[in-house]
């Protein structure tokens, strides 16, 4: 029999409507007080949850460059977003896999090709938005070894470490990384001053 092509199952490359960044920003709808841009944390009262209300969810995602539907999300839509968030955040534990809530999203989602030949949910609005997060979520699962949490203990934003050697520590160079450099510099200055005064 002629070998007309590889017999092994292969990876089919399809563009998605939503990006990995969209999934990560959904995952970051829960974060510490240091997760707000240029936050100066004096007391850590626990995580902020930006999925508490429809308005908060829309504002947070839109503020971070996620293209959201025009109408507000329903309680079911917020629950779907929370399922994706908790699934992503749990992936940092090697023992964790697909959550029941995320598997339910996967089971319900139906896809076709949109006008730009991207894999896209057949649903519309926020239901379609949540479904469209499932294909890039599959890629986040594949990249779970590169899923990190910010080195600032008050921040708790997650990110994909795309650095060559996998040693990125901060969610953002201009935010948490810069604040850490400033703290180190001030501590070193105080130590040098203290040493100079004691001599």
N, C-alpha and C positions, 0 to 999 in steps of 0.2 A: 504494500500500500504506500502511496506517495506521502511524504511528509510535507504537508502544505503550510504548516505553521507550528509554533510551539504547542505541545500538549499540556504543559503545566499551566495551572491557573495563573493569570497575570494580573497586574495592576492596571486598571483602566483610568487614564487621566481625564478627569472632568473638572471644569471650573465650577465653583459654588457661588451662590448669591451672597453668602455671608463669609466673613474672614475669620481666621484664628484670633485676630485682635478683637473682633466682636465678641467671641466666646470668652476671651480673657477679661474684657470689660464687664461682661455679665457676671463672671466669677468675682470680680472686684466690687460688686455692689454691696458686699460686706467686707469691711476693713477696719483697721484701727484708726484712732483720731489723727495719727500722723500720716494717714493716707490722703489727706487733703493737701492740695498744693500750698507749699510754704507754710504749713501748719507749725506752730510752736507749742508743743505738747508739754504741759506741766503736770497734768493728771490724766491717767489712762482709765477712763470709765468703761472700757470694753468696746466691742465692735459697733460701728454704725451700720444700719441696715437700710439701704436705699430702695428696697423692694417693699417697704411698709405700706406705701400708697402708690397709686398709679402715677400721680403727679411727680413724686420723688423719683420713681423709676425712669420716667420719660426724661426728666431734667438731667439726671446723672448720666444716662447713656448718651443723650444728645450732646451734653457738655464734653464728652470724651470721643466725639466724632463718629458715634454709631448712628447710622441712618435708620430712624425708627418710623413706624407707621403714624399716620396723622391722628387717628382716633386714640383715646386712652386705652390701656390694657385692662382686661377684666381680672377678677380674682383668680380665675383659672389660668389666665396668661401669666400672672405674677407667680403662681405656683409652678408653672412650667419653667420660668426663668430661674426660680429658686432651686428647682431640681437640677438644672444645668450647673448653676453656681456650686451647689454642694457636691455634685459629682466631680467637677474640676478640682475643687479644693481638697477633696478626699484622695485624689490621685497621687498626692505627694507621699502617701503611705503605700509602700510597695505591696502590702497585704490587701489593699482595697481594689475592687474592680467596679464593674457597672452597678450602680444603685438601682433598686427596684423602680424608683420614680423616673430615672433616666431611661430605663428599659421600656417603661410604659410610653414615654415620648417616642422612642425609636419604633415601637410597635404600631403606634397610631399614625406616624408620618407617612404621607404618600407624596411621591415625587414625579416630576416630569421634566421636560426641558423648556426653559423660557425662551423668549424671542432672541436672546443673545447666546443660545445654546449652552446655558448653564443649568446644572441640576438645581431644581427649585421646587419648593412645596407647591402642591396644587391648591392649598388653602390660601386665603388672603388675610390681610390685616395682621394683628398680633399673633393669631394662631399660626399663620404662615411664617411669620418672623421667628417664632420659637422653633417650628419645624426646620427652618432653614439653618438653624444653629447646629443641628444634628450632624450633617456631613463634616463641618470643620471640627466638631467635638470629637469625631472619630480620629482626626489627625492629632488633636491634642492628646488623646489617649496614647497614640503611637509615640508622641514626643514626651511622654510623662517623665522620662529621666532628665529632661531639660526644664521641667516645670519647677520653678523656684519661688520662694517667698522672700520679700525684701528683708535685708539685713537690719533694718531699723525695726526694733521690736514693737514700736508704737504704730508702725505703718500697716504691715500685714497685707500689702498688695501682692498678688501673684503675677508672675511674668514667665515667658519662655526665654530661657538663656540661649541665645543664638551665638554666643561668643565661641571662638574656635576651641579654646581649652576648657570651656564650661565653668569658668570661675567668676562670672558676674555676680555681684552681691546685692546690688541696689536696684530698685524699681526704676529709678531715674537719676541720671548724673547731675542734673540741675537742682533736684530736690533733695532726696534723702542722702545721696552720696555727698553732695556739697555740704549739707548740714553736718555730716559725720566728719568731713575734713575740717570744718570750722571748729567743731568741738575738740578735735585732736590738737589743732593749733592753739586754741585757748588753754587747754590743759597743759601743753608743753610750755607755753608762755608763763603760766602761773607757777609751774614747777621751777622754771629757770629763775623767776623773780624770787621765789621762796629760797632757792639755793643761794642766790646773790645776797639776800638780806641776812641769812644765817651765817655768812662768812665775814 
